């Protein structure tokens, strides 16, 4: 019997341990969930949820939350965190944002995907699935990093790409989700008129109890895209250069004198289904 083919999208996120990055994003996750109006009793899907940076606080507000993610290790971490928090209104399971076959139409009042579904391939399929599983007049909220934005994450991905071989032909960059016209086109193809879509800039802050260089180490050791960049740079003898570029970037954006605090701008997309 032949082994199942490797899904590179799944392999990328199972390679590292995103929990070690998500730990620096918890405060912003909590604040965001309050800002977008999650309340008791709402049925919420957190899509590409990681270990629950937004799913957990949404459940703590009393919503009935399902987290779906492609990475098995993060689903396990999410379920562990839910049980440690004593939450019975939150469960995580494995699934692919391009095909949410286990979810019936219109099941959720709110679908949230913060720096999540943007990383799935086939963006038109992803938009279609998000709309399909949201009830009519329900809400979809996406957080998407913005290409070429000068702040942290867009620059990490930009620097990393300079050390990585070009992607395969036909690859659609996740960063294209950070451009409003693409968002409108993708949700438009899923049947949502442009007037039901709004985009605004928002901020997430990475907070870390260590130096900016130590935070770079976390990305190098645990964040799939950065791990791949270091693998590629290492093969060409450029790993030290990549480390230096990232340390300069993190130091430049650090606003704290004790530890590390780095704000990063993203596009917050709100869609009325
Ligand atoms: C940058 S992490 C963000 C996780 C989480 N939303 C958070 O805010 O902490 C990106 C997440 O997207 C997930 N992901 C990537 N492609 C996916 C897909 N096709 N379907 C479901 N999840 C996916 C990854 O496994 C990872 O957990």
Boltz pocket constraint, residues with backbone or C-beta under 6 A from the ligand:
constraints:
  - pocket:
      binder: B
      contacts: [[A, 9], [A, 13], [A, 14], [A, 18], [A, 22], [A, 25], [A, 47], [A, 48], [A, 49], [A, 50], [A, 51], [A, 52], [A, 53], [A, 54], [A, 68], [A, 69], [A, 70], [A, 71], [A, 74], [A, 95], [A, 96], [A, 97], [A, 98], [A, 113], [A, 114], [A, 115], [A, 116], [A, 117], [A, 119], [A, 120], [A, 121]]
      max_distance: 6.0
